[in-house]
């Protein structure tokens, strides 16, 4: 258990064993956990509906490196920097049942990305107004999410050569491009059953 009055999430990450679950628990008077960490092992983050926000000295909330496979479930995520979640190297991320109220998911890894069942992906107040930025990535599955109030929904960089599936999403009030492909895609996949307004 990680109480929300903790100021050092990194200590809990360091002491956890691979495949452990870090369970964010409410501490009286603290609505969320204000801390940042770098993760280099397989871990699950269970938020219990609480807020996870980066400390003011760290531009990224969670940096996931190496070959880590990280699951983030059932929490609110708010970053004080450009990237809420920064995925590098060969790491993989499953981001589910979680709101993104400030910051972006930045993915520059040969691992896989799954983003699913997220009720509110909103980056209207962040300095980097793209909700999901994909550079190098393995398989991408983005499904059953609601994207609202940003300048750009999905952005793909020049290194994207993955299987990209974008299914059953709702996108409202995106002021710029809903999906922006900076280079011709060297990939396969399916974009279907999305509602855009």
N, C-alpha and C positions, 0 to 999 in steps of 0.2 A: 504494500500500500504506500502511495505517495500522498501525503496530506497537502491540501492546497495552501497551507502557510509555509511550505518549504520554498527556499530560495535557491536550491541547488539540485535541479533535476539530474545534472551530470553525475552526481554521486550515486543516485539510484540506478542509472544506466550502467555505470561502471561495475556496480556490485551484482547486477542481475546476471543470471546464467542464460545462455542461448535458449530461445523459445519461451522464456518467462513472460508473464504479463505484468506490466506496471499498471496498477489499478489506482486511478486518481480519485481520492476520497475527499469529501467536504470537511473542512475544518471551520468551526464557528467564526463567522465574520469575514471569511475569505471566499469570495464567489468563484475564484479560479486560481490556477497555478501560474505564477509569474516567474518563468525560468526558461532557459534554453539549454540545448544539449546536442552533442554529436554522437551518432549511433553507428557502431560498426559491427553489430551482431544481430541475429534474428531476435526481434522483440515484438510484443504486442502492447499497444497502448489502449487501455480501456478508460474512457473519459467519464462515464456515468452522467452524461449530459452537462458536465462542467466545462468551464472555459480554460483553454490552454493558451497563454500569451507569452511572447518572448520578452526577455529582460531588455532594458533600454540600452545596455552596452553591447548587445549581440544583434547584428543585422538580420540574422536568420533564426527562426524558432527551432526547427529541427534540421540538422544536416545529417544525411544518411550516406554512409560511405562503404567502401570495400564491397563485399558480396552480401551485405545484410539484406534480409527480407523482413520488412517492417509492416505491421498492420496497425492502422489508426482507426478506432471505432468509437462512435457515440460521444462526440465532444464538440465544443465550439473552438475554432482556431482563429487567433487574432495575432498578427505579427506587426511589430513596430518597424520592420525593415521591408525591403522589396519582396523577399521570398519568405513565405511562411514555412514551406517545406522545400529543401534543396537536396535533390537526389543525384549522387555522383557515382563514378567508377562503374561497378557491376551490380549495384544495389537495385532492389525491387521494392515497390510500395503498393499496398492496398489501402485505399482511403475510402471509408464507407460510413454511412449514417452520421456524417459529421458536417457541420457548417463551416464555411470559410468566410469570415466577416471582414478580414483585411489581410492583404498579402496574396502571393501567388504560389502555385505549385510549379517549381522549376525542375525539369527532368533532363539530365544530361548523363545518362547511364545506359549501358547495354542491357540492363535488367528490364523487367516488365512492370507496367503500370496498370492498375485497376482503380477506377474512380466510379463509385456506384452508390445509389440510394441516398444522395446528399440533398437535403431539403433546401439549402440556401448557399449558393456560391456567389458571394457579393464582394467586389473589390472597389467599390465606388470611392472610398476614402484613402486608398493606398497610393503611394507615389508611382507604383508600377502597375498599371491598370490592365493587366492581362491575367485571366484566371488560371489557365493552364498553359505553360510554355514548354514545348517539346523540342529538344535538340536531338541528341542521340538517344535511342530508346529501342527496347525489344518489342514485345507485343503490347498494344494499347487497347484497353477496353474501357470505354466511358459510357455509362448507361444509367438511366433512371435518375438523373440529376436535374435540379432547377438552378439555372444560371440567371442572375439578375444584376442590373445596375453596374456595368463596367464599360470600359472603352473597347475591350476586345475579349472575346471568349476563349478561343483556342488558337494558339500560334505554333506553327511548325517551322523549325530552322532547317538549314541545308543538310544536316546529317541524318534526317529522318528517313529510314529505310525499313520501317516496321510494318506489321499487320495492324492497321488502325480500324477499330470498330467504334462507331459513335451512334448509339441506339437509344431511342425512347427518352430523349432529353427534352426539357422545356427551357427556352431561352427568351427572356423578356428584357426589354429596355437596354440592349447592348448598343451603345452609341456608334461604334465603328463596325469592324468586321466580326461576324459571328465566328467564322473560321477563316484563318489567314494562312495560306501556304506560301512561304517565301521562295521556295524552289519547287520545280516539278517533283512530284512524289515518286520515289522508287519503292513502292509498297503496294500491298493489296489490302482489302478489307471491305467494310460495309458502312455506309452512312444512310440511316433509314429511320422512319417513324419519329422524327424530331419535330417539335412545335416551336416555331420562331415568330415572335411578334415584337 
